[in-house]
Amino acid sequence: VQIILESLKIPYTHSGVFSSSLAMDKELSRLIFKKNKIKVPKYFLLEKNFKGDLLKKIKNKKIKFPIVIKPINEGSSLGVYICKNKTQFNKNYNKLKKKYEKILVENYIPGKEIQVAIMGEKALGAIELVPKRQFYDYTAKYSSNAKTKHIMPADLEQKKYKEVLFLGKKAHKLLGCRGITRSDFRFYNDKFYLLETNTQPGMTKLSLVPEIANYCGIKFEDLVDWMLKDASTNR
């Protein structure tokens, strides 16, 4: 990947296809975010063939329970587990390493779940999610039975609302994205932590980008029309 973005002397100009794969790699995108002073959870990468003492490694990295583990390149919260203790960690880690080569281990960040939609060069808005489940997982995303509460606009002070829009747009630009993205944040102790940027956010009845766009006066049909025209633009 362009010698890992010229040894992380970022930014680097890249294509939309490259941007999509870059955003999908949670490890590489986080290196870019950290380099550019966007806060991310404390984390480390674990190879599936790791043979050492896992709990000792976690302690050495100064990560404490609860811990989040997940693949570095999945979407829709697939393979994401919140582990409250070492028993849960071992159980879920053993599940993941059967399927994935690399696993992200990170601090669990409590607080508000805030998601920001970017449309081209514009930050559309930020929505707050209040899941009834443990977190905004696959079921919460795609099942109306999960009854996740959506608060649009997010319940933040005006200054903080503008700040998270700025961060969402900054992440979009840093990854060289175009079209539509959605960046997922946690707001805790007056600080925003960026979990990831999604380059292909959902477009279902429960999806967030259409809901944010609708709040801004953009109908679903117009959003889709814009996306199609934007995708066909020569750059």
Salt bridges, closest charged atoms under 4 A:
GLU101 OE2 - LYS48 NZ 3.38
GLU106 OE1 - ARG30 NH1 2.49
GLU106 OE2 - LYS70 NZ 3.20
GLU113 OE1 - ARG186 NH2 3.31
GLU128 OE1 - LYS112 NZ 3.96
ASP137 OD2 - ARG133 NE 2.88
ASP155 OD2 - LYS112 NZ 3.77
GLU163 OE1 - LYS160 NZ 2.93
ASP184 OD1 - ARG182 NE 3.10
ASP190 OD2 - LYS160 NZ 3.70
GLU196 OE1 - LYS26 NZ 3.98
GLU211 OE1 - HIS150 ND1 2.60
ASP225 OD2 - LYS229 NZ 3.08
ASP230 OD1 - ARG235 NH2 2.69
